[in-house]
């Protein structure tokens, strides 16, 4: 699986799909979804108007990607 052992946290609004669709795609590719950001998070997907998770990710040094970068990973 392409995203095996990769943990994602979603924040903000995605324009191309619902959050449930995004989670489903991540799971289909072998990735994990977490509701909270931690040092174990590999990627924070930041949609429009990201919340406090974005600030936490910055503090922890978690890689933040935007929706376009996320879509490329799903391909």
N, C-alpha and C positions, 0 to 999 in steps of 0.2 A: 504494500500500500504506500502510496506517494507521501502521505503525511504521517506515517506511522511514528508513534512516540513523540508527536508534536502537540503541544498544548496551546490552545487559542483562548483568548478572552475577547468578547465583543463589547464595544461601547459605542454609544451614539446610534444614529439612524443610517441604515444602508439604503441606497436608492435603487439598486438593481434587483434586490430580493429581500424577503422578510428575514427576520432574525432566525426564525425556525428553519427556513430554507437553507440559510448559511450554515446553521448547526448540522443539518442533515447532510450537506455536502462535505463538511469537515469529517463527520463520522464515516461517511461512505469511503472517503480516501484514507481512513485509518487514524485520523487525528482525534484529539480529546478536546472537550470544551470545559472550561472552568468558569464559574460565576464571579470569582474574585481573583485579582492579580496577586501573584506571589513570585518569588525568585524562580519557581518552577515553570512559570509561564514563558513560552517561547515567543509568542507573538500576541500583541494587542492589535486588534483590527479596529481602527478608529473611523467611525462614520461621521455624519454631520452632528454637531453639538455633542462631542464626547463629554462624559461626566467626570467624576472624581477618579475613576479608574485610570484615566489618561495621566493625571498628575502622579498617581501611585506608580504607574509603569515607568514614568520618567525618573522618579526617585530611585527605583530599583534597577534601572538600566535595562528594562525589558524592551526589546525591539518593537517599535510601533510602525504599523503599515497602514496605508490608506486603502480605500475600497478597490481602487484600480490594481494595486499591488496584490491584494488578496485574490481578486479575480484571476490574475495571471497564475497564481499558485494553484488554483483549482483546475486549471486547464490540463 
